[in-house]
């Protein structure tokens, strides 16, 4: 089962939060970041610009600011809340190339 729909749902939630929460939008507005998600059998990328996530698709960017490596099962656990992000990171169920601060900063907006 592909994770594309679950990731798209997160992106939609993020956009809803940005539309409703002026302070959150102001906090995120200056950020310009690119992200890869490597699930082993699936690969996705997106870019954050002007408090919007654009260009989501099933490809990897050559020079992403942050790349998240995990499995579809671990990503689903992160999405549905059965796996806590720091526990996943400490137990190496996820690994991150890039600044973890970027990922942790955005986590609070989902």
KAVENZI-V801078 format. One record per pair of residues at least 12 apart in sequence whose C-alpha atoms are under 6 Angstrom apart, sorted by the first residue. I is the first residue (numbers start at 1). J is the second residue. D is the distance in Angstrom with one decimal. If there is no record, write none. Layout:
I	J	D
I	J	D
This chain:
14	110	5.6
25	51	6.0
28	51	5.4
29	50	4.9
29	51	4.6
32	48	5.5
32	49	4.9
33	47	5.7
33	48	5.2
33	65	5.9
34	46	5.9
34	47	4.2
34	64	4.9
34	65	5.2
35	64	5.4
35	66	4.9
35	67	5.7
36	60	5.8
36	67	4.5
37	67	5.7
37	68	4.8
38	69	4.8
39	70	5.2
39	71	4.7
39	72	5.7
43	58	5.4
43	59	5.5
44	57	5.4
44	58	4.3
44	59	4.9
44	60	5.8
45	57	5.8
45	59	5.8
45	60	5.4
65	98	5.9
66	97	5.7
66	98	4.6
67	96	5.7
67	97	5.1
68	95	6.0
68	96	4.7
69	94	5.6
69	95	5.2
70	94	4.6
